[in-house]
Amino acid sequence: MLEHQMKILSELSFDKALFRNELMKAFKWLSNTELQTLCTWLKNNFSNLYNDLMNESSLKLAFKNM
C-alpha cells in the first residue's frame, strides 16, 4: 500500500489540491511505520514544492501524531 501511495502522490504532484486529498487518504490507510517512511519520502521529494502544504495545521498534526 505504501508504494502505491507514493506512486499516486508522484503522479498527482502537478495539482496541489489532488496531492493534498491523496495525502489525507494515505494518513487514514497506512500504518504508523508506513507513515514514517512516507513522511521521510515526502520531505525528501516534495518539501520544496509543497512546503506550505506540509506546514498546514491538519497535516502538521498528522505528522506529529506519528
C-alpha positions as a printed NumPy array, in Angstrom:
array([[  0.   ,   0.   ,   0.   ],
       [  2.882,   2.371,   0.768],
       [  4.429,   2.002,  -2.681],
       [  1.002,   2.537,  -4.232],
       [  0.52 ,   5.782,  -2.295],
       [  3.984,   7.009,  -3.278],
       [  3.217,   6.308,  -6.922],
       [ -0.149,   8.093,  -6.75 ],
       [  1.347,  11.104,  -4.955],
       [  4.115,  11.347,  -7.54 ],
       [  1.576,  11.259, -10.347],
       [ -0.608,  13.902,  -8.681],
       [  2.211,  16.246,  -7.739],
       [  1.189,  18.6  , -10.567],
       [ -2.003,  19.59 ,  -8.693],
       [ -1.84 ,  20.774,  -5.085],
       [ -5.487,  20.005,  -4.259],
       [ -5.336,  16.458,  -5.633],
       [ -1.988,  15.894,  -3.91 ],
       [ -3.429,  17.067,  -0.568],
       [ -6.543,  14.882,  -0.905],
       [ -4.471,  11.808,  -1.665],
       [ -2.107,  12.602,   1.186],
       [ -5.019,  12.781,   3.619],
       [ -6.191,   9.359,   2.397],
       [ -2.716,   7.967,   2.994],
       [ -2.823,   9.144,   6.616],
       [ -6.043,   7.168,   7.091],
       [ -4.903,   3.97 ,   5.377],
       [ -1.255,   3.477,   6.242],
       [  0.254,   2.054,   9.427],
       [  2.441,   4.213,  11.659],
       [  5.599,   2.599,  10.307],
       [  4.483,   3.197,   6.721],
       [  3.567,   6.785,   7.587],
       [  7.029,   7.444,   8.969],
       [  8.534,   6.161,   5.737],
       [  6.063,   8.215,   3.696],
       [  6.836,  11.394,   5.642],
       [ 10.557,  10.981,   5.078],
       [  9.926,  10.368,   1.389],
       [  7.642,  13.438,   1.206],
       [ 10.23 ,  15.666,   2.867],
       [ 12.941,  14.419,   0.516],
       [ 10.859,  14.725,  -2.656],
       [  8.246,  17.432,  -2.185],
       [  9.272,  19.841,   0.566],
       [ 10.474,  22.385,  -1.979],
       [  7.239,  22.122,  -3.98 ],
       [  4.672,  21.803,  -1.185],
       [  6.378,  23.128,   1.931],
       [  3.321,  25.248,   2.707],
       [  1.097,  22.175,   2.456],
       [  3.316,  20.205,   4.826],
       [  3.139,  23.088,   7.295],
       [ -0.657,  23.196,   7.1  ],
       [ -2.19 ,  22.665,  10.531],
       [ -4.11 ,  19.448,   9.745],
       [ -1.066,  17.841,   8.15 ],
       [  1.24 ,  19.12 ,  10.877],
       [ -0.98 ,  17.376,  13.41 ],
       [ -0.862,  14.172,  11.391],
       [  2.946,  14.352,  11.137],
       [  3.263,  14.997,  14.899],
       [  0.956,  12.12 ,  15.872],
       [  3.22 ,   9.528,  14.296]])
